[in-house]
Amino acid sequence: MAAEIRLFTCLTDNFGALIHDPATKATASIDAPEAGPIAKALEREGWQLTDILITHHHHDHVGGVAALKQKYGCRVVAPHDRSTKIANVDLRAGHGDVVKVGGLSARVLETPGHTLDHIAYVFDGEKTVFAADTLFSIGCGRVIEGTPEMMWQSLLKLRALPDDTRIYCGHEYTKANVAFAKTVEPDNAALRTRATEVDKLLAAREPTIPSTMGAEKAANPFLRADVPEVAKSVGLAGNPAWKVFAEIRERKNRS
Ligand SMILES: [Zn+2]
């Protein structure tokens, strides 16, 4: 039986996500932005929360942990990096670790940059990655704690996943990301296609994710910093990809 995934809104623009294993009835919440909407989504499905898989320490990703742990007695999995204080942690996960959710397996990728502790959970069997605030659709997270070079390396780790990998991210930022991406690659046909799709989804009040790695590789400027035309477009032809990435990130910060 295939895993089931449910996506819903938390706080203002955070995504909540549940992944459920029908065989064992295990259910994990990816991060815990807000306990209320997560509990409601569980009730709707008749699912019991067994695990919370935390991606990084920011409050809009861990704010609901204590209340959910109290209600469900679930296991809390958090990044290996203990320098940030995340409460109620049962298991620490670092690069290459495999975290089980019932019969499902999530491989942990360390993706520092947005924060130093940031990890992504790759469910290879489900061709699904929960990338939280490292990779957004047509965008990427702000480089808050790490360096642009570090963030670029993290994005490369994600980009190495197969093209048909479904990407779930932490926020609904796609519309603004598309508007910015057009300033970097106005002639990118894949970006125009994605823009049309995003407009339709948002008009229907649907989330713009999951996206796929193939679609992102074709249209997300932050994954395309090593494409010569992109380097040229930001005036950095011939420069290392991470410098091109840094320039694109800087322009997005100012946009
Ligand atoms: Zn964050």
py3Dmol code that shows the C-alpha trace and the ligand (Angstrom):
import py3Dmol

protein = """\
ATOM      1  CA  MET A   1       0.000   0.000   0.000  1.00  0.00           C
ATOM      2  CA  ALA A   2       1.325   3.396  -0.948  1.00  0.00           C
ATOM      3  CA  ALA A   3       2.006   6.063   1.652  1.00  0.00           C
ATOM      4  CA  GLU A   4      -0.595   8.796   1.935  1.00  0.00           C
ATOM      5  CA  ILE A   5       0.389  12.445   2.276  1.00  0.00           C
ATOM      6  CA  ARG A   6      -1.833  15.303   3.435  1.00  0.00           C
ATOM      7  CA  LEU A   7      -0.933  18.952   3.097  1.00  0.00           C
ATOM      8  CA  PHE A   8      -2.599  21.891   4.845  1.00  0.00           C
ATOM      9  CA  THR A   9      -1.929  25.447   5.959  1.00  0.00           C
ATOM     10  CA  CYS A  10      -0.559  26.430   9.378  1.00  0.00           C
ATOM     11  CA  LEU A  11       0.106  29.910  10.804  1.00  0.00           C
ATOM     12  CA  THR A  12       0.036  32.374   7.882  1.00  0.00           C
ATOM     13  CA  ASP A  13       2.029  30.768   5.082  1.00  0.00           C
ATOM     14  CA  ASN A  14       3.546  27.605   6.588  1.00  0.00           C
ATOM     15  CA  PHE A  15       2.627  24.198   5.214  1.00  0.00           C
ATOM     16  CA  GLY A  16       1.749  21.381   7.578  1.00  0.00           C
ATOM     17  CA  ALA A  17       2.305  17.895   6.139  1.00  0.00           C
ATOM     18  CA  LEU A  18       1.411  14.409   7.334  1.00  0.00           C
ATOM     19  CA  ILE A  19       2.767  11.175   5.883  1.00  0.00           C
ATOM     20  CA  HIS A  20       0.844   8.007   6.740  1.00  0.00           C
ATOM     21  CA  ASP A  21       1.728   4.346   6.325  1.00  0.00           C
ATOM     22  CA  PRO A  22      -1.555   2.431   5.778  1.00  0.00           C
ATOM     23  CA  ALA A  23       0.138  -0.921   6.517  1.00  0.00           C
ATOM     24  CA  THR A  24       1.250  -0.046  10.070  1.00  0.00           C
ATOM     25  CA  LYS A  25      -1.005   3.024  10.606  1.00  0.00           C
ATOM     26  CA  ALA A  26       2.053   5.066  11.614  1.00  0.00           C
ATOM     27  CA  THR A  27       1.761   8.788  10.865  1.00  0.00           C
ATOM     28  CA  ALA A  28       4.459  11.446  10.945  1.00  0.00           C
ATOM     29  CA  SER A  29       4.034  15.191  10.951  1.00  0.00           C
ATOM     30  CA  ILE A  30       6.814  16.956   9.097  1.00  0.00           C
ATOM     31  CA  ASP A  31       7.661  19.749  11.513  1.00  0.00           C
ATOM     32  CA  ALA A  32       5.055  21.134  13.873  1.00  0.00           C
ATOM     33  CA  PRO A  33       4.334  24.740  12.957  1.00  0.00           C
ATOM     34  CA  GLU A  34       1.048  24.814  14.895  1.00  0.00           C
ATOM     35  CA  ALA A  35      -0.618  22.058  16.952  1.00  0.00           C
ATOM     36  CA  GLY A  36      -4.283  22.938  16.192  1.00  0.00           C
ATOM     37  CA  PRO A  37      -4.353  22.456  12.393  1.00  0.00           C
ATOM     38  CA  ILE A  38      -2.165  19.325  12.687  1.00  0.00           C
ATOM     39  CA  ALA A  39      -4.512  17.748  15.262  1.00  0.00           C
ATOM     40  CA  LYS A  40      -7.489  18.664  13.041  1.00  0.00           C
ATOM     41  CA  ALA A  41      -5.904  17.064   9.970  1.00  0.00           C
ATOM     42  CA  LEU A  42      -5.228  13.895  12.012  1.00  0.00           C
ATOM     43  CA  GLU A  43      -8.843  13.805  13.227  1.00  0.00           C
ATOM     44  CA  ARG A  44     -10.186  14.272   9.694  1.00  0.00           C
ATOM     45  CA  GLU A  45      -8.276  11.173   8.581  1.00  0.00           C
ATOM     46  CA  GLY A  46      -8.693   9.149  11.777  1.00  0.00           C
ATOM     47  CA  TRP A  47      -4.904   8.901  12.072  1.00  0.00           C
ATOM     48  CA  GLN A  48      -2.812   8.712  15.269  1.00  0.00           C
ATOM     49  CA  LEU A  49       0.373  10.762  15.363  1.00  0.00           C
ATOM     50  CA  THR A  50       3.367   8.491  15.986  1.00  0.00           C
ATOM     51  CA  ASP A  51       6.270  10.739  14.970  1.00  0.00           C
ATOM     52  CA  ILE A  52       7.266  14.356  14.410  1.00  0.00           C
ATOM     53  CA  LEU A  53      10.172  14.843  12.021  1.00  0.00           C
ATOM     54  CA  ILE A  54      11.726  18.239  12.677  1.00  0.00           C
ATOM     55  CA  THR A  55      13.794  19.898   9.956  1.00  0.00           C
ATOM     56  CA  HIS A  56      15.248  22.887  11.843  1.00  0.00           C
ATOM     57  CA  HIS A  57      14.898  24.898  15.012  1.00  0.00           C
ATOM     58  CA  HIS A  58      12.905  27.931  13.804  1.00  0.00           C
ATOM     59  CA  HIS A  59       9.819  28.593  15.894  1.00  0.00           C
ATOM     60  CA  ASP A  60       7.424  28.319  12.942  1.00  0.00           C
ATOM     61  CA  HIS A  61       8.599  24.689  12.549  1.00  0.00           C
ATOM     62  CA  VAL A  62       8.717  23.562  16.197  1.00  0.00           C
ATOM     63  CA  GLY A  63       6.068  25.735  17.900  1.00  0.00           C
ATOM     64  CA  GLY A  64       3.538  22.886  18.043  1.00  0.00           C
ATOM     65  CA  VAL A  65       5.866  20.123  19.254  1.00  0.00           C
ATOM     66  CA  ALA A  66       5.174  20.312  23.005  1.00  0.00           C
ATOM     67  CA  ALA A  67       1.366  20.291  22.638  1.00  0.00           C
ATOM     68  CA  LEU A  68       1.403  17.420  20.107  1.00  0.00           C
ATOM     69  CA  LYS A  69       3.822  15.371  22.203  1.00  0.00           C
ATOM     70  CA  GLN A  70       1.558  15.893  25.202  1.00  0.00           C
ATOM     71  CA  LYS A  71      -1.575  14.873  23.262  1.00  0.00           C
ATOM     72  CA  TYR A  72      -0.235  11.886  21.313  1.00  0.00           C
ATOM     73  CA  GLY A  73       2.897  10.777  23.181  1.00  0.00           C
ATOM     74  CA  CYS A  74       4.619  10.661  19.787  1.00  0.00           C
ATOM     75  CA  ARG A  75       8.341  10.325  19.135  1.00  0.00           C
ATOM     76  CA  VAL A  76      10.156  13.545  18.234  1.00  0.00           C
ATOM     77  CA  VAL A  77      13.028  13.319  15.746  1.00  0.00           C
ATOM     78  CA  ALA A  78      15.233  16.394  15.446  1.00  0.00           C
ATOM     79  CA  PRO A  79      18.461  17.445  13.752  1.00  0.00           C
ATOM     80  CA  HIS A  80      21.786  16.173  15.068  1.00  0.00           C
ATOM     81  CA  ASP A  81      22.959  19.713  15.851  1.00  0.00           C
ATOM     82  CA  ARG A  82      22.489  20.267  19.580  1.00  0.00           C
ATOM     83  CA  SER A  83      23.644  23.886  19.533  1.00  0.00           C
ATOM     84  CA  THR A  84      20.044  24.983  19.088  1.00  0.00           C
ATOM     85  CA  LYS A  85      17.540  24.248  21.791  1.00  0.00           C
ATOM     86  CA  ILE A  86      14.696  22.050  20.564  1.00  0.00           C
ATOM     87  CA  ALA A  87      12.639  20.645  23.449  1.00  0.00           C
ATOM     88  CA  ASN A  88      11.165  17.131  23.826  1.00  0.00           C
ATOM     89  CA  VAL A  89      13.587  15.402  21.429  1.00  0.00           C
ATOM     90  CA  ASP A  90      13.663  11.572  21.472  1.00  0.00           C
ATOM     91  CA  LEU A  91      15.994  10.890  18.554  1.00  0.00           C
ATOM     92  CA  ARG A  92      18.720  12.942  16.848  1.00  0.00           C
ATOM     93  CA  ALA A  93      19.210  12.429  13.116  1.00  0.00           C
ATOM     94  CA  GLY A  94      22.181  13.347  10.946  1.00  0.00           C
ATOM     95  CA  HIS A  95      23.472  12.754   7.444  1.00  0.00           C
ATOM     96  CA  GLY A  96      22.791   9.264   6.127  1.00  0.00           C
ATOM     97  CA  ASP A  97      20.632   8.197   9.069  1.00  0.00           C
ATOM     98  CA  VAL A  98      17.444   6.375   8.184  1.00  0.00           C
ATOM     99  CA  VAL A  99      14.380   7.286  10.222  1.00  0.00           C
ATOM    100  CA  LYS A 100      11.495   4.811  10.219  1.00  0.00           C
ATOM    101  CA  VAL A 101       7.846   5.886  10.178  1.00  0.00           C
ATOM    102  CA  GLY A 102       6.116   2.529  10.585  1.00  0.00           C
ATOM    103  CA  GLY A 103       7.163   0.636   7.460  1.00  0.00           C
ATOM    104  CA  LEU A 104       8.309   3.799   5.646  1.00  0.00           C
ATOM    105  CA  SER A 105      11.946   4.909   5.593  1.00  0.00           C
ATOM    106  CA  ALA A 106      13.253   8.461   5.474  1.00  0.00           C
ATOM    107  CA  ARG A 107      16.879   9.107   4.620  1.00  0.00           C
ATOM    108  CA  VAL A 108      18.330  12.194   6.274  1.00  0.00           C
ATOM    109  CA  LEU A 109      20.243  14.777   4.254  1.00  0.00           C
ATOM    110  CA  GLU A 110      22.040  17.554   6.100  1.00  0.00           C
ATOM    111  CA  THR A 111      21.208  20.756   4.243  1.00  0.00           C
ATOM    112  CA  PRO A 112      22.753  23.636   6.225  1.00  0.00           C
ATOM    113  CA  GLY A 113      22.562  27.258   5.096  1.00  0.00           C
ATOM    114  CA  HIS A 114      19.126  28.600   6.074  1.00  0.00           C
ATOM    115  CA  THR A 115      20.073  27.373   9.567  1.00  0.00           C
ATOM    116  CA  LEU A 116      23.128  25.338  10.506  1.00  0.00           C
ATOM    117  CA  ASP A 117      20.996  22.476  11.816  1.00  0.00           C
ATOM    118  CA  HIS A 118      18.697  22.143   8.786  1.00  0.00           C
ATOM    119  CA  ILE A 119      17.994  18.603   7.557  1.00  0.00           C
ATOM    120  CA  ALA A 120      15.741  17.214   4.821  1.00  0.00           C
ATOM    121  CA  TYR A 121      13.875  13.892   4.928  1.00  0.00           C
ATOM    122  CA  VAL A 122      13.992  11.814   1.733  1.00  0.00           C
ATOM    123  CA  PHE A 123      11.406   9.026   1.454  1.00  0.00           C
ATOM    124  CA  ASP A 124      13.108   7.203  -1.428  1.00  0.00           C
ATOM    125  CA  GLY A 125      10.393   4.529  -1.627  1.00  0.00           C
ATOM    126  CA  GLU A 126       7.746   7.244  -2.040  1.00  0.00           C
ATOM    127  CA  LYS A 127       9.932   9.413  -4.315  1.00  0.00           C
ATOM    128  CA  THR A 128       9.262  12.290  -1.938  1.00  0.00           C
ATOM    129  CA  VAL A 129      11.451  14.815  -0.156  1.00  0.00           C
ATOM    130  CA  PHE A 130      10.466  17.178   2.631  1.00  0.00           C
ATOM    131  CA  ALA A 131      12.905  20.031   2.064  1.00  0.00           C
ATOM    132  CA  ALA A 132      11.343  22.567   4.476  1.00  0.00           C
ATOM    133  CA  ASP A 133      13.145  25.944   4.251  1.00  0.00           C
ATOM    134  CA  THR A 134      16.122  24.852   2.145  1.00  0.00           C
ATOM    135  CA  LEU A 135      14.323  24.503  -1.189  1.00  0.00           C
ATOM    136  CA  PHE A 136      11.060  26.211  -2.100  1.00  0.00           C
ATOM    137  CA  SER A 137       9.241  25.912  -5.382  1.00  0.00           C
ATOM    138  CA  ILE A 138      11.077  28.364  -7.709  1.00  0.00           C
ATOM    139  CA  GLY A 139      12.968  29.659  -4.689  1.00  0.00           C
ATOM    140  CA  CYS A 140      15.114  28.767  -1.707  1.00  0.00           C
ATOM    141  CA  GLY A 141      15.334  29.762   1.932  1.00  0.00           C
ATOM    142  CA  ARG A 142      17.181  32.822   3.131  1.00  0.00           C
ATOM    143  CA  VAL A 143      20.761  32.110   4.124  1.00  0.00           C
ATOM    144  CA  ILE A 144      20.430  33.112   7.765  1.00  0.00           C
ATOM    145  CA  GLU A 145      23.011  31.089   9.718  1.00  0.00           C
ATOM    146  CA  GLY A 146      25.241  29.566   7.049  1.00  0.00           C
ATOM    147  CA  THR A 147      27.119  30.907   4.034  1.00  0.00           C
ATOM    148  CA  PRO A 148      25.980  31.105   0.406  1.00  0.00           C
ATOM    149  CA  GLU A 149      28.580  28.478  -0.533  1.00  0.00           C
ATOM    150  CA  MET A 150      27.188  26.131   2.144  1.00  0.00           C
ATOM    151  CA  MET A 151      23.615  26.718   0.941  1.00  0.00           C
ATOM    152  CA  TRP A 152      24.606  26.054  -2.671  1.00  0.00           C
ATOM    153  CA  GLN A 153      26.169  22.716  -1.633  1.00  0.00           C
ATOM    154  CA  SER A 154      22.951  21.836   0.213  1.00  0.00           C
ATOM    155  CA  LEU A 155      20.874  22.643  -2.867  1.00  0.00           C
ATOM    156  CA  LEU A 156      23.178  20.432  -4.949  1.00  0.00           C
ATOM    157  CA  LYS A 157      22.479  17.522  -2.576  1.00  0.00           C
ATOM    158  CA  LEU A 158      18.759  17.979  -3.175  1.00  0.00           C
ATOM    159  CA  ARG A 159      19.217  18.520  -6.917  1.00  0.00           C
ATOM    160  CA  ALA A 160      20.889  15.094  -7.137  1.00  0.00           C
ATOM    161  CA  LEU A 161      17.548  13.419  -6.321  1.00  0.00           C
ATOM    162  CA  PRO A 162      15.704  11.848  -9.293  1.00  0.00           C
ATOM    163  CA  ASP A 163      13.668  14.204 -11.504  1.00  0.00           C
ATOM    164  CA  ASP A 164      10.382  12.552 -10.527  1.00  0.00           C
ATOM    165  CA  THR A 165      10.963  13.231  -6.808  1.00  0.00           C
ATOM    166  CA  ARG A 166       8.039  15.151  -5.328  1.00  0.00           C
ATOM    167  CA  ILE A 167       9.205  18.188  -3.351  1.00  0.00           C
ATOM    168  CA  TYR A 168       7.332  19.395  -0.295  1.00  0.00           C
ATOM    169  CA  CYS A 169       8.557  22.640   1.235  1.00  0.00           C
ATOM    170  CA  GLY A 170       7.894  24.690   4.339  1.00  0.00           C
ATOM    171  CA  HIS A 171       6.079  27.723   2.956  1.00  0.00           C
ATOM    172  CA  GLU A 172       3.685  28.871   0.240  1.00  0.00           C
ATOM    173  CA  TYR A 173       6.009  31.423  -1.358  1.00  0.00           C
ATOM    174  CA  THR A 174       5.726  30.274  -4.965  1.00  0.00           C
ATOM    175  CA  LYS A 175       3.941  33.304  -6.460  1.00  0.00           C
ATOM    176  CA  ALA A 176       6.547  35.781  -5.216  1.00  0.00           C
ATOM    177  CA  ASN A 177       9.315  33.355  -6.181  1.00  0.00           C
ATOM    178  CA  VAL A 178       8.014  33.126  -9.754  1.00  0.00           C
ATOM    179  CA  ALA A 179       7.835  36.933 -10.040  1.00  0.00           C
ATOM    180  CA  PHE A 180      11.453  37.208  -8.916  1.00  0.00           C
ATOM    181  CA  ALA A 181      12.688  34.300 -11.080  1.00  0.00           C
ATOM    182  CA  LYS A 182      11.341  36.080 -14.180  1.00  0.00           C
ATOM    183  CA  THR A 183      13.765  38.933 -13.481  1.00  0.00           C
ATOM    184  CA  VAL A 184      16.682  36.459 -13.649  1.00  0.00           C
ATOM    185  CA  GLU A 185      15.492  34.338 -16.588  1.00  0.00           C
ATOM    186  CA  PRO A 186      12.782  36.221 -18.479  1.00  0.00           C
ATOM    187  CA  ASP A 187      13.082  33.874 -21.468  1.00  0.00           C
ATOM    188  CA  ASN A 188      12.953  30.555 -19.602  1.00  0.00           C
ATOM    189  CA  ALA A 189      10.057  28.595 -21.169  1.00  0.00           C
ATOM    190  CA  ALA A 190       9.838  26.120 -18.249  1.00  0.00           C
ATOM    191  CA  LEU A 191       9.455  29.059 -15.874  1.00  0.00           C
ATOM    192  CA  ARG A 192       6.609  30.487 -17.990  1.00  0.00           C
ATOM    193  CA  THR A 193       4.888  27.087 -17.904  1.00  0.00           C
ATOM    194  CA  ARG A 194       5.273  26.905 -14.126  1.00  0.00           C
ATOM    195  CA  ALA A 195       3.983  30.501 -13.779  1.00  0.00           C
ATOM    196  CA  THR A 196       0.760  29.597 -15.637  1.00  0.00           C
ATOM    197  CA  GLU A 197       0.319  26.474 -13.517  1.00  0.00           C
ATOM    198  CA  VAL A 198       0.903  28.406 -10.268  1.00  0.00           C
ATOM    199  CA  ASP A 199      -1.665  31.076 -11.245  1.00  0.00           C
ATOM    200  CA  LYS A 200      -4.258  28.355 -11.908  1.00  0.00           C
ATOM    201  CA  LEU A 201      -3.571  26.543  -8.630  1.00  0.00           C
ATOM    202  CA  LEU A 202      -3.738  29.701  -6.549  1.00  0.00           C
ATOM    203  CA  ALA A 203      -6.920  30.884  -8.328  1.00  0.00           C
ATOM    204  CA  ALA A 204      -8.463  27.533  -7.327  1.00  0.00           C
ATOM    205  CA  ARG A 205      -7.150  28.023  -3.763  1.00  0.00           C
ATOM    206  CA  GLU A 206      -4.934  24.971  -4.155  1.00  0.00           C
ATOM    207  CA  PRO A 207      -1.363  24.683  -2.815  1.00  0.00           C
ATOM    208  CA  THR A 208       1.394  25.067  -5.417  1.00  0.00           C
ATOM    209  CA  ILE A 209       3.277  22.084  -4.004  1.00  0.00           C
ATOM    210  CA  PRO A 210       4.360  19.383  -4.345  1.00  0.00           C
ATOM    211  CA  SER A 211       6.582  20.349  -7.218  1.00  0.00           C
ATOM    212  CA  THR A 212       8.998  17.902  -8.837  1.00  0.00           C
ATOM    213  CA  MET A 213      12.769  18.018  -8.982  1.00  0.00           C
ATOM    214  CA  GLY A 214      12.646  17.912 -12.789  1.00  0.00           C
ATOM    215  CA  ALA A 215      10.378  20.981 -12.916  1.00  0.00           C
ATOM    216  CA  GLU A 216      12.502  22.838 -10.358  1.00  0.00           C
ATOM    217  CA  LYS A 217      15.769  22.062 -12.160  1.00  0.00           C
ATOM    218  CA  ALA A 218      14.284  23.589 -15.296  1.00  0.00           C
ATOM    219  CA  ALA A 219      12.794  26.728 -13.755  1.00  0.00           C
ATOM    220  CA  ASN A 220      14.189  27.494 -10.279  1.00  0.00           C
ATOM    221  CA  PRO A 221      17.035  30.037 -10.671  1.00  0.00           C
ATOM    222  CA  PHE A 222      18.551  28.990  -7.320  1.00  0.00           C
ATOM    223  CA  LEU A 223      19.133  25.476  -8.706  1.00  0.00           C
ATOM    224  CA  ARG A 224      20.501  26.926 -11.956  1.00  0.00           C
ATOM    225  CA  ALA A 225      23.448  28.989 -10.693  1.00  0.00           C
ATOM    226  CA  ASP A 226      25.811  26.738 -12.688  1.00  0.00           C
ATOM    227  CA  VAL A 227      23.960  27.330 -15.973  1.00  0.00           C
ATOM    228  CA  PRO A 228      26.132  29.707 -18.079  1.00  0.00           C
ATOM    229  CA  GLU A 229      23.142  31.792 -19.268  1.00  0.00           C
ATOM    230  CA  VAL A 230      22.065  32.375 -15.668  1.00  0.00           C
ATOM    231  CA  ALA A 231      25.568  33.489 -14.647  1.00  0.00           C
ATOM    232  CA  LYS A 232      25.609  35.813 -17.648  1.00  0.00           C
ATOM    233  CA  SER A 233      22.186  37.207 -16.829  1.00  0.00           C
ATOM    234  CA  VAL A 234      23.392  38.393 -13.388  1.00  0.00           C
ATOM    235  CA  GLY A 235      26.672  39.743 -14.781  1.00  0.00           C
ATOM    236  CA  LEU A 236      28.871  36.934 -13.409  1.00  0.00           C
ATOM    237  CA  ALA A 237      29.777  34.875 -16.489  1.00  0.00           C
ATOM    238  CA  GLY A 238      32.705  32.546 -15.749  1.00  0.00           C
ATOM    239  CA  ASN A 239      32.354  32.799 -11.952  1.00  0.00           C
ATOM    240  CA  PRO A 240      31.961  29.816  -9.611  1.00  0.00           C
ATOM    241  CA  ALA A 241      28.368  28.662  -9.243  1.00  0.00           C
ATOM    242  CA  TRP A 242      28.199  29.509  -5.532  1.00  0.00           C
ATOM    243  CA  LYS A 243      29.055  33.157  -6.314  1.00  0.00           C
ATOM    244  CA  VAL A 244      26.295  33.261  -8.904  1.00  0.00           C
ATOM    245  CA  PHE A 245      23.974  31.687  -6.337  1.00  0.00           C
ATOM    246  CA  ALA A 246      25.024  34.300  -3.736  1.00  0.00           C
ATOM    247  CA  GLU A 247      24.249  37.123  -6.173  1.00  0.00           C
ATOM    248  CA  ILE A 248      20.800  35.715  -7.027  1.00  0.00           C
ATOM    249  CA  ARG A 249      20.028  35.237  -3.310  1.00  0.00           C
ATOM    250  CA  GLU A 250      21.161  38.808  -2.583  1.00  0.00           C
ATOM    251  CA  ARG A 251      18.931  40.174  -5.354  1.00  0.00           C
ATOM    252  CA  LYS A 252      15.975  38.200  -3.989  1.00  0.00           C
ATOM    253  CA  ASN A 253      16.623  39.608  -0.493  1.00  0.00           C
ATOM    254  CA  ARG A 254      16.409  43.108  -1.944  1.00  0.00           C
ATOM    255  CA  SER A 255      13.374  42.428  -4.166  1.00  0.00           C
TER     256      SER A 255
END
"""
ligand_1 = """\
1
ZN
Zn 13.106 28.514 8.835
"""
view = py3Dmol.view(width=600, height=400)
view.addModel(protein, "pdb")
view.setStyle({"model": 0}, {"cartoon": {"style": "trace"}})
view.addModel(ligand_1, "xyz")
view.setStyle({"model": 1}, {"stick": {}})
view.zoomTo()
view.show()
